[in-house]
Each structure stands twice: as C-alpha cells, then as structure tokens.
Amino acid sequence: MPFKILTTHAIHPAAHARLARQAEVLVLGDASQDGLESAIIDADALLVRIPVSPEAIRAGRKLRVVARHGVGLDYIPVQTCTELGIPVVYTPDANTESVAEHVIGTMIALAHQIARADRAVRDGRWNVRDGLLGIDIHGRTLGIVGMGRIGTRVAEIGRSAFAMRVLGYDPNLGHPTIAARGAEPVTLDELLSSSDFVTLHAPATEANRHLINTRALALMKKGSFLINHARGALIDTAALVDALKNGPLGGAAVDVLEQEPPARGLELLQLDNVIVTPHSAALTHEAMLRMGSDAGDDILRVLRGERPTACANPEVLDRQGERLAK
C-alpha cells in the first residue's frame, strides 16, 4: 500500500505529480480545525501551508513526518511533533530569491512613488506628477533586521545593484558573521536611526512580537521607509498607522499583517503611502515548484527511513537512529 500524504492546500502541479508517482497525495477539502483532524487520521505525512494546531497533529495516529511548504516554522507546533517523535522538515532555500526580489521591488516602488502614481492616474488625477517627487535608492542606507538567507540576499542585491550602505542587526548572530554576510553590524536602535530603508527578516517569536513599536518607529529617519515581508506580528499595526500619518515614515510596504486576511475597514489599508500585498512575496512559479518539490522529497526520505535534508528537530532523527542501532 502506498504512503498517504495529506496537503493542507494544493501545491505546484509539477511537484504534486512528482510526489504522486510514489505516494497517494490528498488535498484537504475542509481547512477547518475539525476538517483537518478528521482527514489526518490515516495520513503518513502532512504537508503544511496553513497554521496547524497541536490537537491536529495528535489526531494523526499514523503520522510519521510533518513538512512545511516554506520556511516559517510558526505554522507547525514543533514541540508537539518532537514530543511525539515526528520529524518536522521544511524548505529553507526554496523561496529566498523570490522574497528578496519582492523586497527590492517594493523598495523601488516606495522610493519612486509608483503605487501612488498608479492610483492617481486611474482616478483621473494626471497632474499628480507635479507633486510626486520620489528618491533614488542608489547610495542610500539599507537596514536589514535578520541576516538569514533572505536578509543576506537582500544585502547582496542592495550593495551590488545600487551601491547601498548596508547595516545589519541580528541578535542570534555574532558581528563577524553579520559582516561576512555583507552588512555592517549595528544595534537595532542604530539601524533604525541611520537607515533610509528598513526591511524585516526576523522570525515570529514571542520575543519579537511588536519588535517595531511606537518607540522603534520614533527612532526612524524622517521620510524613511519600512518593509515587512516576514511576519505580521513583528509590527504594532496601530503604531505603524500613527507613524505613517503623523510620524517620521515616508511610506511602508507590507506583505504580512497581524490578522490575515485583514478586518474590513482596517485603517492601514486606507493610507495612500502604504503598499499591501496578500502574503504573496514567495508566490512565484519557481518558488512554488521548489517548495513543493523540496518538501515532497524530504517527506519521502523520512518515509523511506532516510535522513531528510532540512529538519527542524533533528533530535527526533537522532533518537530514531539510536533505537535502530540497538
């Protein structure tokens, strides 16, 4: 009998076909908590594209591996999986280029007032051009909060394409590592007060919740821009709205929000100096194919008793190896 793999959403057709050649692949029809808990009962593996609860994982009586279609492990209760002896695999390299390009794209759009100009022309206000002065990003200062894969790639593009000065802050990395990844190591306060553009690439942890708050925003340069394509919880939305209306910010680009989808009437969406995209920075043809293929390959490795390429809780694999060696 083939392995049964449950996916919370459809994956790239080519990745699905590749996986289906070696397993039975089922796409969840009811994405509610009850729907997932019912469908997961007989699954050997779960491929995650939405947040799942510890209860859903515990309902998977045959579950041998949980895979993240992407990087953010906050979608998966890793501790629960570890307690149950279930490896959690993910795709750390699959969406780096796509998200980095989205960051650079929205940075250019903010600097050159592209979204504002587009909306004005569609509204019949051609003469807006007389008052919409953008800025060049060449030679400006770029501050990167979180120097992981995506932050490092953004730093590389900023330096090589636009001769930007790049500042980096990452409390989990030493200064030599940050420097080796292409940024000048600084404190968060120094980064905020010195950067023309600040882009966030930190994980969603309790310590990082509202990392960018009223105090942090007050430190930013007048006319500077904030970009968040990481996790919505990193920014206090109310504080961001105030900074965009009354404070130093010239604009912001956010691909993620504290509540997704946003509530009707969210004030942030009414502001003209904000670009909002629907958590879609990683949704390119290439990234979707890489995420689906990489996740599927690691699922099959685990189901075959092999070691996966990227595992968030390798201690589970080590325990399994010790049992097999006895």
N, C-alpha and C positions, 0 to 999 in steps of 0.2 A: 504494500500500500504506500503511495507517495506521501511525502511530507505535506501537511496542510499549513499554508501561510495565510494569515489574515492581515489585510492592509486597511488602515482606517479611511484612506482615500485612494483613488486611482493614482498610479504612478505613470511615468513616461511609457507610452505603448511599447517601445523597443525594449525597455528594461523589464516590463511586465512579461513580454513574450520570452525573453531570455530566462526569466525566473520560472515561467510556466512550463518550460521544457523539462524541468527537473522536479517540479512540485505542483501541488494543486494550490492555485492562488485565488483567494476570495476577497472581494472588495466589500467592506462593511456597508450595509444598506441603511441602517439606522445608527446615526452617530451619537445618539443619546447615551447616557451612562447605562441605562438598562439594556439598550441595544448592544452595546459593546460587551457587557458582562454576559449576555446570552450567547453572542456569536463566538466569544473567545474560548468557550468551554473546551472545545475539541481541537483547538489550534496548537500546532507545534511551535509556531513563531508568530510574532506580532510586529508589523512594520508601522511605525507611528508617524502621523503628520498632524495630529492634534494632541493637546494635553490629555493624559490618561491618569486615572486615579489609582491609588494602591488597591482599592477594592476590585477594580477591573483586572489588575494583574493577578490578584489572589484567586479570581474566578477562573483563570486559565489553568485548569488542573493538569494539562499536558505540556504547558508552556516550557520551552527549552531555551528560547532566546527572544529578546526584545530589541528591535532595531529602530534607530532614529533616522528618519529621512531628512537629514540636515545635521546641524551642529548643536543647537540649543538643547542641552540635557534637562532643562527645567520642564520639558514636556513629559518626562518619564520619572516615576518615583524610583530613582536608582537604589535608594536604601532598601526599599521593599524587595526589589529584584535581588539585591545582594543577600538579604536575609533568606530568600527562597532558593538561593543558589542559581539564579538565572543571569547569564551574561547579558550585558547591555552594550550593543555595538552602535556606532554612529559613523558619519561621513565627514570627517574634519576638513578634507581638501576639496570637496565637491563644489562648493559654492563661493570659494574665495574670490575668484576673478569676477564673477557676476556681481557680487555685492560691492566689491571695490569699484567696479565701473559705475554702479548706481550711485555710490557716494560721490565720485568725481563728476558724474553727470548732473546731479542735483547741486553740487557746489558751483558748477559753471552756471546753471540755471538761476541760482540765487544771485550770484555776482553780476550777471548780465540782465537781471530783471525779466527773464524770459517768460515765466508764468504770468506775471503781472501784465506784461505787454500783450501776451496772447489773449488774456481775458478782456483787456480793454478793447482790442481790435474787434473781437467777436461781439462786443457790446456797442460797437459803433463809435468808439472814442479814439479815432486815429491820432488826434492831436496830443494824446498822452505822451507821444515821443518827445515832446518839448520838455517834459518834467521827469522823465525816467532816465536818470543817469546811473549806469552801472559802474563796476570797477573791474580792472584787470586782476586776475589771480596770480599772474606771473610775479614772482619775487615776494609774494605775501607770506605770512606766517601761518602755518597749519599746525594745530594742536590735536594730537591723537590720544584719546583716553582708552587704553587697552592695546598693547602691542603684540597681539597674537597674529595669526595668519593674515586675517583681513587687514588689521591695522598696519602690519608690516608692508603689505602690498600697496595700500593707500599711500604710505610714506614713500615708497619707491616711485609711484606714479607722480606724486606731488613734486619730488625732487627732480626727477629726470625730465618730465614733460613741462614743468612750469617754474623750475628753479626756485622752489619754495624753501623757506627755512622750516624745518620740521621739528616740533617739540613732542616728546613722548612721556606719558605717565602710565605706569602700571605697577601697582603695589605688590604684585606677585613676581616681579622680575627685578633683578639687580641692575644697577646702572650700566655695567659693561654689556649686559645682554640687550638692553634697550638701545644702546649706542650701536651695537653690532647689527641691530635690525633697522638701522637707518634714521634714528631720531636722537635729539639732544635730551638726555634725561632731566626732568624737572619735577617739581612738586605740582599737585593739581592746581593750587592757587596760582602758581607762576604760569602754568599753561593757560589758564582761563584769562588771566590779565594781560597776556602777551600775544594771544593768537587772534588773527583775523577770521579764521575758520576753526571751529572746534567740532570734531567728529567722534562719536562714541562707539566703542567696540568692546564693551565690558559685558560679562555675563549677568544674568538676573539672579542675584543672591540677596539675602536679607540685608547684608552689609551695604550693598549697592543701591538699595531702594531709595529713590529720590536723591541719588548722588548729585544730580543737578537740581538744586532747590533755590529758594529766594536768595540766600547768601551767595551761592555759587554764581548765579546769574548776575548779581550785582557787581561781581568782580570782572565781568567780561567787558571788552573794549566797546566804546560807543560805535555803533554801526557794524559790529561783528555778526557772524552767522553761526548758528548751531545746527548740526546734522546728527540725527539719531536713526540709524538703520539696524540697531542691535535689539534692544528690548524696551518696551514702553515704560516699564517700571523705573527705568533709570532717571526719568524726568518727572518732576512735580508739575503736572499739567497746568494747574491754576497759576503757579509761579511763572511758567513759560508764557502763558497768555498775558500776564501783567508785564513781563519783560518786553514782550513784543509790542504792547500798546503804550507803555509808559516808561520802559527801562532802556537799557543800552542796545538791545538787539536790533539789527537791521532786518533780520529775517531768520527763518528756520525751515528745515526740510526734515520731515519725519516719515518713516516707513512703518513705524510701530507706534501703538498707543497703549495707554494704561488699560483701556477697555476696548476690546476688539470683537465685533465691529463697534464703532463709537455710538454713543447715545444720540438720538435726534436732538438737534439744537446745540450740540457741543460748540462752545464759543470759539475754540481754536480753529474750527473749520470755517468760521465766518471772517477770519482775518485775511487781508489781502497780501500780507508779507509772509505767508506760510505755503509751502508745498507739501501736500499729504499724498502718500501712495499707500495702497492697501496691503501692507506686509508682503510686498511683491519683489523686493530687491533681488532675491535669489531665483525668481521665476523666469529663467531663460531656458530656451530649448536645451542648451548644452549643460547647464547646471542640473536641470531636472533629469536628464539622462544619466549624468554622473551620480547624482544622489540615489536614484533608483537602482542603478547597476551596482554601485559600491555597497549599498545596504543589502541588496539581494545576495551579492557574492559572499558577504560576511555571514549572513543568515545560513546559507548553505554550508559554509565552512564549519560553523558550530554544529549544525545538524549532522554533519558527517563525522563529527568528533575531531575536527581540526581546529587550530588556533586562529581566531579572526585577526584581521589587520588592525582594526581600531576598536578597543574595548575600554569602556568607562570604568569597569570594576574588575580589573584583571585578577584580583584576589580570588574571585569565583573560579576562574580558569585554573589558578594555582591549586586550589583545594581539589578541583576535579582531577587534576594531574596527579596529585598525591594519592587520591583514592585508587586511581587506575594503576599506580606503581606498586601498590601493596598486594 
